[in-house]
Amino acid sequence: MEPKDAAIRDYPDSVIHPAFKVVDGLRCSALSLPNAEGDGVATLEDRLQARMRVQLSKMAIAELVSGEVSGGPSLVLGTALPASASIARAAINVESWLASVLHNGLGVVVIPIGLIPAAVEAGWVNLSTMTTATGHSVIADAGFTGDPSNPTDGTPSAFTVFGLAMPAYASANPVFLEVASGTSHVNITNNDVSQIVETYMQVAFDPCTVGKTLVS
């Protein structure tokens, strides 16, 4: 007798979201690091972890939009909605799409961070709650400035807005890599210290719920 879950395991349209590696590094003057007695100044590892916490959301959103690093599914492959001549028209197109695929459920709208003032002025986004007028969460992050082919471009030539079911992401604990002969590398000539840290991240979402509109 065939197991009941065989159809699930063999389902041809199952989606795989590969993990991807994130690497960051920092070089600081040795004068800015704690002395042997300790002076309350953050260590290089502390600074890198703080930097990584700030950067991870940017890396997650850029990967969610483009899929470039992992090679997995991405928002850019979502269903193309009618083009929008304004952010107000984008609100109509995206909200209508989410209503059709989520059936009154709440999802997420990914808006290029530069369009947030216009979205607030149009009454679509509530800045204090970062939700749309209908309750969908709003993601606006430096990891997506508008162009899906180059998510972090500071001067995008086009702006795309996405709507989808709630995505998820996770990251592993950071690992500090050895540089030269130790966990950090001291350059005596310049009196500075270098350190590298890496982690793995994964983003996941339902591709069937993704709709996108180009705002011109």
C-alpha positions, -999 to +999 in steps of 0.1 A: +000+000+000+014+034-010+022+057+020-003+086+024+025+112+021+040+099-011+021+125-032+036+152-010+071+139-014+068+135-051+048+166-059+065+181-089+058+217-081+073+217-046+095+247-039+130+246-025+145+277-009+183+272-007+204+288+020+231+313+011+263+325+028+267+360+042+303+373+048+313+406+064+345+421+076+358+450+096+391+467+100+396+491+130+425+510+145+440+490+173+438+522+194+400+520+194+400+485+209+401+475+246+434+474+263+447+445+284+428+458+315+396+464+296+383+499+292+346+492+283+352+496+246+335+470+224+357+444+209+361+439+172+338+408+175+312+428+193+313+455+166+310+429+138+280+412+154+263+446+158+270+454+122+258+420+111+225+425+129+219+457+111+230+443+077+211+410+078+177+425+069+192+443+040+207+411+027+175+391+033+153+415+014+178+418-015+179+381-018+141+378-015+136+401-044+163+388-067+173+353-056+207+361-071+229+346-043+210+314-035+197+307-070+163+300-055+128+314-061+125+352-060+098+379-061+109+390-095+094+358-109+059+368-095+028+374-115+030+407-134+001+430-126-010+460-147+015+489-146+008+517-122+010+554-131+011+564-095+016+549-060-022+553-055-028+531-086-002+506-073-022+504-041-053+494-060-035+468-081-016+452-052-045+453-027-068+437-053-042+410-060-037+401-024-075+399-019-077+374-048-049+351-036-051+355+002-089+355+005-091+382+032-059+369+049-032+394+057+001+394+038+030+417+030+037+446+007+073+452-003+077+488-012+110+505-023+121+526+006+122+557-015+084+554-023+074+553+014+068+591+017+045+590-014+027+559-001+021+577+032+009+608+015-014+587-007-029+573+025-019+537+016+007+532+043+004+541+080+040+551+090+034+545+128+023+508+123+040+501+089+008+486+076-014+493+046-048+508+050-062+472+049-038+458+074-011+442+053+024+445+068+048+468+049+085+460+043+106+490+034+143+483+037+176+495+022+179+460+007+154+470-020+154+505-035+132+498-065+149+478-093+146+440-089+175+434-112+197+455-089+179+457-055+204+479-037+210+504-065+209+539-050+195+555-081+170+530-096+156+537-130+123+520-122+103+511-091+085+478-085+061+471-057+053+435-046+025+419-027+026+383-013+018+361+017+040+366+047+076+355+040+100+341+066+138+342+071+163+328+095+201+331+100+226+308+118+249+320+146+278+340+132+312+323+129+344+343+132+370+332+107+407+330+112+426+357+094+463+350+090+475+331+120+448+339+145+411+349+150+421+384+140+450+399+121+470+428+135+488+450+110+517+464+130+527+489+102+492+506+102+484+496+138+450+482+128+431+449+133+410+430+108+383+404+114+359+384+092+326+368+102+302+346+082+268+332+086+241+314+066+207+327+058+175+314+043+144+332+030+112+314+022+078+324+008+049+311-013+056+320-050+020+314-059+010+345-039+035+370-054+022+398-076+042+428-088+034+462-104+058+486-121+053+522-108+061+548-135 
